[in-house]
Structures are given as structure tokens and as C-alpha cells.
Amino acid sequence: MADHISKMGTSEAQDEKAGISQLEAPQPPVDAAAAMATMDPEHRARVEKSLKRKLDLRCSLFVIIYIMNYLDRNNIAAARLKGLQTDLKITNTQYATCLSILYVGYILMQVPSNMLINRIKRPSVYIGVAMLLWGMVSTLSGIAHNFVGMVMIRFFLGFIEAAFLPGALLILSKWYTRKELTLRNAILFCGNLISNAFSALVGAGVLSNMQGTLGHAAWRWLFWSECAMSSRKQIGGAALTSRM
């Protein structure tokens, strides 16, 4: 009787050890596509809706960054009203050159930027770095003292800004379906319209109240204040988009 009980205890112990070893053994990877295919349709719809909501929340930062992008790009027109052209001693032709040179850099960098962004594993990191760089370059517009300095700053500003819009469209295309992408692209381009609607108001507020502050002209404060505001948004955007 004792031998029988001993044998039963031994067999149970062996079965328990076998079960534990089976649990501790490495499990084969779960195929995500197969798991989604076997998922209940209602549960799958809830999961997709939750994921889409999280993506929309994170990608909404692109709209804010696009607004700041156009503010940094177009604030030179408002600065002209408060003495930029006089202080830099530039002619009307030179001022027009400062406006157009930005798009020369923008066009030159479009194709190389698109080629580069498709070769790196994390395009969001590339865009984040570009955002930080254009914020710093745009700030330099407030310390320009002549035509050559302003032209160089505007050229490199367009050169760096060329990475943002095609990069943002690329990231959106990787996370949304074709049907979903149409609405997201339309919302992104609304940033341009919003920027044009409020850039004059922001410029008027700074130019009318900052003249002579700390010994600097109001148009210089326009660049510094808008670029400081843009840099804060860009740092937050870079931190979040870098995780995508």
C-alpha cells in the first residue's frame, strides 16, 4: 500500500514538473494578422477605434507645428512695417530677394530630404531634429544686421523647413488607410489657413507693444517671441513624434 502511494506521489510530481517546464519553455510568436483575423468583429472595431483616436491625438501636433512653420516663414512681412528694411539698410529689390531666397533652399532640399527620410528607420526622429533646427535658425533673424546676414538666414531656414511637410505626409500615410488619410491631410493643410488668419494679429500685438524694450526694435522682438513660442511647440512635437 505504501509503495503504491509512493508511486502515485512520484508520478504526480513528474506531471507537475512537466507542466512547469512546458510553461517556462519559449512560446512561438503570435501572428498579429492571424490574431486580428480571428478576433470578434465588434471587439476588432473597438480596438481600431481606440487606436485611431490615439493616433489622431498625437498626429494633431502636426497641425500646430504647421501653423508655427508658416508664422516663422511669413513674419518678415510684418517686421517690414516696423523698420526692418530701414534698420538693415536694404532696398526694395534686396527685400524681395530675402522673401524669395527661402523657397530656393526649400526647393533644393525637397528631393534629397524625401530620399533620406525613406532610408532611415525612424523618420519621426529626423523630422523632430529638423523642427528644432529651424526654430534656432529662425531665431537668428532677430539678430541680422545687414542684407547678407538676412539672406543667409532665410536660405537655410527654407533648406531645413523642407523636411517637415513631406515628412509629415509620409508618417500619416504609414499609419492611416487611404480612406482615413484624405481627411487627415485636409486637416493638416488647415494649419496654413489658420496661420494666415492669425499671423497679422500676432504681429500687430508684438510690434505695437515691444518697440524699444531692452533697447531692441520691435521687429526683432517679433522674430524672437514667435520663434521662442515655436521652439516650445517644436520640442514637444519632436518628443512625441520621435516615438512614432
Residue frames relative to the residue before (quaternion, step in Angstrom):
aa qw qx qy qz dx dy dz
M 1.0000 0.0000 0.0000 0.0000 0.00 0.00 0.00
A 0.6604 0.5065 -0.2984 0.4672 3.58 0.98 -0.93
D 0.6430 0.5206 -0.3263 0.4572 3.57 1.04 -0.84
H 0.6351 0.5358 -0.3276 0.4497 3.58 1.01 -0.79
I 0.6601 0.4959 -0.3038 0.4755 3.58 0.96 -0.90
S 0.6409 0.5307 -0.3270 0.4480 3.56 1.02 -0.82
K 0.6587 0.5067 -0.3066 0.4642 3.58 0.99 -0.84
M 0.6333 0.5233 -0.3329 0.4628 3.58 1.05 -0.77
G 0.6559 0.5115 -0.3131 0.4584 3.59 0.98 -0.86
T 0.6500 0.5197 -0.3162 0.4555 3.55 1.02 -0.81
S 0.6670 0.4985 -0.3055 0.4618 3.60 0.93 -0.86
E 0.6383 0.5130 -0.3290 0.4702 3.60 1.01 -0.74
A 0.6445 0.5174 -0.3227 0.4613 3.58 0.98 -0.81
Q 0.6548 0.5085 -0.3147 0.4622 3.55 1.01 -0.82
D 0.6382 0.5195 -0.3246 0.4663 3.57 1.03 -0.79
E 0.6481 0.5196 -0.3151 0.4591 3.59 1.01 -0.82
K 0.6534 0.5038 -0.3143 0.4695 3.58 0.98 -0.87
A 0.6380 0.5274 -0.3265 0.4562 3.58 1.02 -0.79
G 0.6478 0.5165 -0.3141 0.4636 3.58 1.04 -0.81
I 0.6563 0.5100 -0.3091 0.4623 3.56 0.99 -0.87
S 0.6621 0.5026 -0.3084 0.4625 3.57 0.93 -0.88
Q 0.6319 0.5269 -0.3330 0.4607 3.58 1.08 -0.68
L 0.6553 0.5000 -0.3117 0.4727 3.57 1.05 -0.76
E 0.6992 0.4722 -0.2714 0.4630 3.57 1.01 -0.85
A 0.5336 0.6252 -0.4154 0.3896 3.61 1.18 -0.36
P 0.5574 -0.6201 0.4252 0.3522 3.64 -1.01 0.73
Q 0.3411 -0.7529 0.5326 0.1822 3.53 -0.84 1.05
P 0.5241 -0.6197 0.4642 0.3547 3.62 -1.02 0.61
P 0.5748 -0.6114 0.4119 0.3551 3.61 -1.05 0.72
V 0.4208 -0.6989 0.5232 0.2465 3.52 -1.07 0.82
D 0.3892 -0.7087 0.5430 0.2270 3.56 -0.85 0.97
A 0.3946 -0.7475 0.4833 0.2279 3.57 -0.52 1.21
A 0.6464 0.5228 -0.3300 0.4471 3.58 0.98 -0.81
A 0.6634 0.4972 -0.3091 0.4661 3.58 0.98 -0.83
A 0.6344 0.5284 -0.3284 0.4588 3.56 1.06 -0.78
M 0.6605 0.4934 -0.3087 0.4743 3.59 1.00 -0.80
A 0.6474 0.5332 -0.3272 0.4353 3.58 1.03 -0.76
T 0.7289 0.4139 -0.2339 0.4926 3.56 1.07 -0.73
M 0.4929 0.6727 -0.4250 0.3520 3.59 1.26 -0.08
D 0.5746 -0.5831 0.4529 0.3531 3.53 -1.15 0.65
P 0.5521 -0.6528 0.3939 0.3374 3.65 -0.78 0.93
E 0.6631 0.4971 -0.3186 0.4602 3.59 0.92 -0.82
H 0.6604 0.4934 -0.3068 0.4757 3.58 0.97 -0.85
R 0.6338 0.5260 -0.3298 0.4614 3.58 1.01 -0.76
A 0.6415 0.5204 -0.3269 0.4591 3.60 0.97 -0.80
R 0.6492 0.5066 -0.3179 0.4700 3.59 1.02 -0.76
V 0.6477 0.5175 -0.3167 0.4609 3.59 0.98 -0.84
E 0.6711 0.4930 -0.2980 0.4666 3.58 0.92 -0.90
K 0.6419 0.5201 -0.3260 0.4596 3.59 1.00 -0.75
S 0.6521 0.5075 -0.3112 0.4694 3.58 0.99 -0.82
L 0.6576 0.5045 -0.3067 0.4680 3.58 0.96 -0.86
K 0.6546 0.5159 -0.3115 0.4564 3.57 0.95 -0.86
R 0.6372 0.5277 -0.3266 0.4570 3.58 1.04 -0.77
K 0.6583 0.4959 -0.3089 0.4746 3.59 0.99 -0.80
L 0.6474 0.5112 -0.3193 0.4666 3.58 1.00 -0.77
D 0.6427 0.5234 -0.3219 0.4576 3.58 0.96 -0.84
L 0.6475 0.5247 -0.3197 0.4508 3.57 0.98 -0.84
R 0.7040 0.4506 -0.2717 0.4769 3.58 0.90 -0.87
C 0.7115 0.4570 -0.2685 0.4613 3.58 0.89 -0.89
S 0.5039 0.6408 -0.4348 0.3827 3.61 1.21 -0.19
L 0.5417 0.6146 -0.3985 0.4124 3.59 1.21 -0.37
F 0.5598 0.6020 -0.3953 0.4099 3.58 1.14 -0.50
V 0.6288 0.5350 -0.3385 0.4515 3.59 1.03 -0.74
I 0.6586 0.5025 -0.3057 0.4693 3.59 0.94 -0.90
I 0.6637 0.4960 -0.3057 0.4691 3.57 0.95 -0.86
Y 0.6328 0.5249 -0.3322 0.4622 3.59 1.05 -0.71
I 0.6084 0.5361 -0.3484 0.4702 3.59 1.07 -0.68
M 0.6809 0.4760 -0.2840 0.4787 3.58 0.90 -0.94
N 0.5849 0.5856 -0.3620 0.4288 3.56 1.12 -0.67
Y 0.7156 0.4317 -0.2584 0.4845 3.56 0.88 -0.92
L 0.5833 0.5527 -0.3832 0.4555 3.59 1.10 -0.49
D 0.6735 0.4859 -0.2939 0.4732 3.59 0.90 -0.91
R 0.6804 0.5145 -0.2890 0.4346 3.55 1.04 -0.78
N 0.8025 0.3389 -0.1386 0.4710 3.59 0.94 -0.89
N 0.4880 0.6907 -0.4439 0.2963 3.62 1.17 -0.06
I 0.5066 0.6428 -0.4328 0.3780 3.61 1.20 -0.18
A 0.6099 0.5508 -0.3554 0.4453 3.60 1.12 -0.59
A 0.6662 0.4683 -0.3022 0.4955 3.60 1.01 -0.76
A 0.6280 0.5477 -0.3402 0.4359 3.60 1.02 -0.74
R 0.5896 0.5875 -0.3683 0.4142 3.60 1.09 -0.60
L 0.6339 0.5594 -0.3305 0.4196 3.58 1.07 -0.68
K 0.7624 0.3476 -0.1806 0.5151 3.58 1.16 -0.47
G 0.7914 -0.4127 0.1700 0.4177 3.55 0.98 0.84
L 0.3583 0.7401 -0.5114 0.2497 3.63 1.13 0.18
Q 0.6949 0.4795 -0.2934 0.4485 3.58 0.78 -0.98
T 0.6587 0.5049 -0.3096 0.4640 3.60 1.02 -0.74
D 0.6865 0.4916 -0.2921 0.4491 3.59 0.87 -0.93
L 0.7203 0.4147 -0.2533 0.4951 3.59 1.01 -0.72
K 0.3292 -0.7793 0.4737 0.2447 3.57 1.35 -0.12
I 0.4020 0.6961 -0.4887 0.3392 3.55 0.80 1.05
T 0.4726 -0.6686 0.5037 0.2756 3.54 -1.17 0.66
N 0.6928 -0.4555 0.3455 0.4396 3.53 -1.31 0.10
T 0.6341 0.5277 -0.3264 0.4614 3.57 1.05 -0.75
Q 0.6626 0.4969 -0.3017 0.4722 3.58 0.97 -0.83
Y 0.6227 0.5267 -0.3415 0.4671 3.57 1.06 -0.70
A 0.6428 0.5095 -0.3192 0.4747 3.60 0.98 -0.83
T 0.6192 0.5342 -0.3401 0.4643 3.58 1.09 -0.65
C 0.6274 0.5318 -0.3289 0.4641 3.58 1.04 -0.77
L 0.6507 0.5101 -0.3185 0.4636 3.58 1.04 -0.71
S 0.7595 0.4220 -0.2182 0.4443 3.56 0.77 -1.02
I 0.5854 0.6092 -0.3870 0.3694 3.61 1.07 -0.58
L 0.5493 0.6107 -0.4005 0.4063 3.60 1.15 -0.50
Y 0.7077 0.4631 -0.2707 0.4598 3.58 0.92 -0.87
V 0.5359 0.5853 -0.4139 0.4459 3.58 1.23 -0.28
G 0.6793 0.4625 -0.2790 0.4969 3.58 0.90 -0.91
Y 0.6233 0.5553 -0.3327 0.4388 3.56 1.05 -0.79
I 0.6921 0.4702 -0.2770 0.4725 3.59 0.90 -0.93
L 0.6540 0.5357 -0.3214 0.4267 3.58 0.93 -0.87
M 0.7413 0.4238 -0.2279 0.4679 3.60 1.01 -0.76
Q 0.4605 0.7156 -0.4431 0.2820 3.61 1.19 -0.28
V 0.7381 0.4204 -0.2445 0.4676 3.59 0.64 -1.08
P 0.6708 0.4736 -0.3334 0.4632 3.67 0.78 -0.81
S 0.6377 0.5304 -0.3349 0.4470 3.59 1.00 -0.75
N 0.6680 0.4945 -0.3002 0.4681 3.59 0.95 -0.87
M 0.6331 0.5186 -0.3285 0.4715 3.58 1.07 -0.68
L 0.6791 0.4989 -0.2880 0.4549 3.56 0.96 -0.90
I 0.6820 0.5129 -0.3015 0.4254 3.56 0.88 -0.94
N 0.6594 0.4887 -0.3124 0.4784 3.60 1.18 -0.42
R 0.6692 0.5026 -0.2967 0.4600 3.58 1.25 -0.19
I 0.6723 0.4750 -0.3028 0.4802 3.59 1.18 -0.34
K 0.5699 -0.6386 0.4110 0.3140 3.55 -1.15 0.68
R 0.7921 0.2168 -0.1040 0.5610 3.59 1.03 -0.74
P 0.1901 -0.8130 0.5395 0.1090 3.63 0.11 1.21
S 0.6017 0.5860 -0.3634 0.4031 3.58 1.09 -0.65
V 0.6161 0.5301 -0.3504 0.4655 3.61 1.08 -0.64
Y 0.6354 0.5344 -0.3162 0.4590 3.55 1.00 -0.85
I 0.6733 0.4794 -0.2963 0.4786 3.58 0.93 -0.88
G 0.6297 0.5438 -0.3351 0.4421 3.59 1.01 -0.78
V 0.6560 0.4943 -0.3066 0.4810 3.58 0.95 -0.84
A 0.6423 0.5238 -0.3253 0.4553 3.59 0.98 -0.82
M 0.6326 0.5357 -0.3315 0.4506 3.60 1.01 -0.78
L 0.6672 0.4959 -0.3037 0.4655 3.57 0.92 -0.87
L 0.6634 0.5133 -0.3083 0.4488 3.57 0.98 -0.83
W 0.6909 0.4566 -0.3202 0.4601 3.60 0.85 -0.81
G 0.5808 0.5603 -0.3876 0.4455 3.62 1.11 -0.43
M 0.6759 0.4798 -0.2930 0.4765 3.58 0.97 -0.83
V 0.6563 0.5042 -0.3187 0.4620 3.59 0.97 -0.82
S 0.6499 0.5203 -0.3215 0.4512 3.58 0.97 -0.81
T 0.6071 0.5564 -0.3522 0.4447 3.58 1.08 -0.66
L 0.6137 0.5734 -0.3468 0.4175 3.59 1.08 -0.67
S 0.5181 0.6418 -0.4222 0.3760 3.61 1.19 -0.36
G 0.6601 0.5325 -0.3069 0.4320 3.58 1.12 -0.61
I 0.7215 0.3955 -0.2610 0.5049 3.59 1.21 -0.18
A 0.3937 0.7129 -0.4891 0.3121 3.61 1.24 0.22
H 0.1551 -0.8116 0.5603 0.0578 3.58 -1.02 0.82
N 0.7934 0.1541 -0.1164 0.5773 3.60 1.22 0.01
F 0.7246 -0.4493 0.3106 0.4202 3.52 -1.34 0.14
V 0.6540 0.5257 -0.3254 0.4360 3.60 0.88 -0.90
G 0.6610 0.5158 -0.3099 0.4483 3.58 0.92 -0.88
M 0.6755 0.4878 -0.2968 0.4665 3.59 0.92 -0.87
V 0.6386 0.5249 -0.3326 0.4539 3.59 0.98 -0.79
M 0.6613 0.5057 -0.3107 0.4587 3.59 0.91 -0.87
I 0.6538 0.5127 -0.3112 0.4613 3.57 0.96 -0.87
R 0.6792 0.4879 -0.2961 0.4615 3.58 0.90 -0.89
F 0.6257 0.5386 -0.3456 0.4460 3.59 1.01 -0.72
F 0.7188 0.4343 -0.2613 0.4758 3.58 0.79 -0.99
L 0.5687 0.5728 -0.3883 0.4446 3.60 1.16 -0.47
G 0.6817 0.4583 -0.2853 0.4938 3.59 0.90 -0.86
F 0.6029 0.5738 -0.3453 0.4336 3.57 1.08 -0.75
I 0.7232 0.4217 -0.2443 0.4893 3.59 0.94 -0.89
E 0.6501 0.5383 -0.3250 0.4266 3.60 0.98 -0.79
A 0.5311 0.6545 -0.4039 0.3555 3.60 1.18 -0.41
A 0.6259 0.5677 -0.3447 0.4088 3.60 1.15 -0.45
F 0.6324 0.6150 -0.3451 0.3206 3.59 1.04 -0.69
L 0.7571 0.4326 -0.2644 0.4120 3.59 0.41 -1.18
P 0.6936 0.4268 -0.3147 0.4876 3.67 0.75 -0.80
G 0.6276 0.5367 -0.3418 0.4486 3.57 1.10 -0.62
A 0.6453 0.5109 -0.3171 0.4713 3.57 1.01 -0.81
L 0.6504 0.5042 -0.3164 0.4719 3.60 0.98 -0.80
L 0.6328 0.5304 -0.3356 0.4534 3.58 1.04 -0.72
I 0.6631 0.4993 -0.3089 0.4643 3.58 0.91 -0.89
L 0.6462 0.5131 -0.3245 0.4625 3.59 0.95 -0.81
S 0.6663 0.5129 -0.3092 0.4443 3.58 0.97 -0.81
K 0.6492 0.5193 -0.3169 0.4564 3.59 1.18 -0.48
W 0.7548 0.4033 -0.2053 0.4747 3.61 1.14 -0.52
Y 0.7548 0.3367 -0.1929 0.5288 3.61 1.19 -0.43
T 0.5107 -0.6071 0.5065 0.3378 3.52 -1.25 0.46
R 0.6895 -0.4798 0.3300 0.4307 3.57 -1.25 0.27
K 0.6514 0.5146 -0.3171 0.4585 3.58 0.99 -0.77
E 0.6921 0.4651 -0.2719 0.4803 3.59 0.97 -0.82
L 0.6255 0.5929 -0.3349 0.3809 3.57 1.07 -0.74
T 0.5884 0.6029 -0.3726 0.3893 3.59 1.04 -0.69
L 0.6865 0.4677 -0.2796 0.4814 3.57 0.86 -0.94
R 0.6642 0.5081 -0.3169 0.4475 3.63 0.90 -0.85
N 0.6442 0.5066 -0.3298 0.4686 3.60 0.98 -0.72
A 0.6367 0.5262 -0.3260 0.4598 3.57 1.02 -0.80
I 0.6518 0.5025 -0.3125 0.4743 3.58 0.99 -0.82
L 0.6237 0.5450 -0.3374 0.4473 3.59 1.02 -0.79
F 0.7097 0.4537 -0.2714 0.4656 3.59 0.86 -0.91
C 0.5044 0.6192 -0.4334 0.4175 3.59 1.24 -0.11
G 0.5302 0.6338 -0.4058 0.3905 3.59 1.20 -0.44
N 0.6133 0.5484 -0.3400 0.4556 3.57 1.08 -0.69
L 0.6834 0.4838 -0.2850 0.4666 3.59 0.90 -0.94
I 0.6484 0.5143 -0.3227 0.4593 3.58 0.96 -0.82
S 0.6409 0.5272 -0.3216 0.4560 3.56 0.99 -0.82
N 0.6691 0.4910 -0.2993 0.4709 3.59 0.93 -0.86
A 0.6455 0.5388 -0.3240 0.4336 3.58 1.09 -0.67
F 0.8151 0.2932 -0.1221 0.4844 3.59 0.92 -0.87
S 0.4779 0.6888 -0.4484 0.3100 3.62 1.18 -0.18
A 0.6466 0.5175 -0.3286 0.4539 3.60 1.00 -0.76
L 0.6477 0.5148 -0.3247 0.4583 3.60 1.01 -0.75
V 0.6469 0.5058 -0.3159 0.4753 3.57 0.98 -0.84
G 0.6600 0.5107 -0.3043 0.4593 3.56 0.96 -0.88
A 0.6538 0.5157 -0.3188 0.4527 3.59 0.94 -0.84
G 0.6471 0.5319 -0.3225 0.4409 3.59 0.99 -0.79
V 0.6922 0.4592 -0.2777 0.4826 3.57 0.95 -0.87
L 0.6988 0.4963 -0.2838 0.4300 3.59 0.82 -0.98
S 0.7043 0.4731 -0.2762 0.4514 3.61 1.05 -0.64
N 0.7784 0.3539 -0.1766 0.4875 3.60 1.18 -0.36
M 0.7242 0.4625 -0.2446 0.4491 3.61 1.17 -0.31
Q 0.3894 0.7359 -0.4834 0.2703 3.61 1.20 0.10
G 0.8399 0.1571 -0.1425 0.4996 3.59 -0.77 1.07
T 0.4327 0.6994 -0.4701 0.3201 3.62 1.21 -0.01
L 0.8383 -0.0241 -0.0563 0.5418 3.57 -0.73 1.17
G 0.6702 -0.5447 0.2855 0.4155 3.54 1.14 0.64
H 0.6209 0.5383 -0.3477 0.4514 3.58 1.20 0.28
A 0.5504 -0.6136 0.4566 0.3347 3.55 -1.17 0.61
A 0.6250 -0.5757 0.3815 0.3639 3.55 -1.19 0.62
W 0.6402 0.5377 -0.3512 0.4216 3.61 0.98 -0.72
R 0.6095 0.5235 -0.3613 0.4732 3.60 1.13 -0.52
W 0.6455 0.5094 -0.3224 0.4690 3.59 1.01 -0.77
L 0.5764 0.5828 -0.3790 0.4294 3.57 1.14 -0.57
F 0.6698 0.4774 -0.2948 0.4864 3.57 0.92 -0.88
W 0.6932 0.4966 -0.2931 0.4323 3.57 0.81 -0.96
S 0.6940 0.4784 -0.2934 0.4510 3.58 0.86 -0.92
E 0.6826 0.4725 -0.2978 0.4713 3.59 0.87 -0.89
C 0.6721 0.4872 -0.3075 0.4652 3.58 0.98 -0.76
A 0.6156 0.5245 -0.3537 0.4699 3.60 1.07 -0.62
M 0.6470 0.5045 -0.3084 0.4815 3.57 1.02 -0.82
S 0.6555 0.5055 -0.3094 0.4680 3.57 0.98 -0.82
S 0.6490 0.5347 -0.3290 0.4297 3.58 0.94 -0.85
R 0.6296 0.5256 -0.3441 0.4572 3.58 1.01 -0.72
K 0.6633 0.4809 -0.3050 0.4855 3.58 0.96 -0.83
Q 0.6618 0.5201 -0.3122 0.4404 3.56 0.99 -0.82
I 0.6224 0.5289 -0.3473 0.4607 3.58 1.05 -0.70
G 0.6641 0.4903 -0.2966 0.4802 3.58 0.97 -0.85
G 0.6632 0.5033 -0.2993 0.4661 3.55 0.99 -0.85
A 0.6456 0.5161 -0.3234 0.4608 3.55 1.01 -0.78
A 0.6548 0.5230 -0.3192 0.4425 3.56 0.99 -0.81
L 0.7141 0.4413 -0.2632 0.4755 3.57 1.00 -0.81
T 0.6915 0.4717 -0.3017 0.4563 3.60 0.87 -0.86
S 0.5888 0.5889 -0.3754 0.4068 3.58 1.13 -0.50
R 0.6509 0.5114 -0.3167 0.4631 3.60 1.23 -0.33
M 0.5710 0.6146 -0.3765 0.3930 3.57 1.25 -0.19
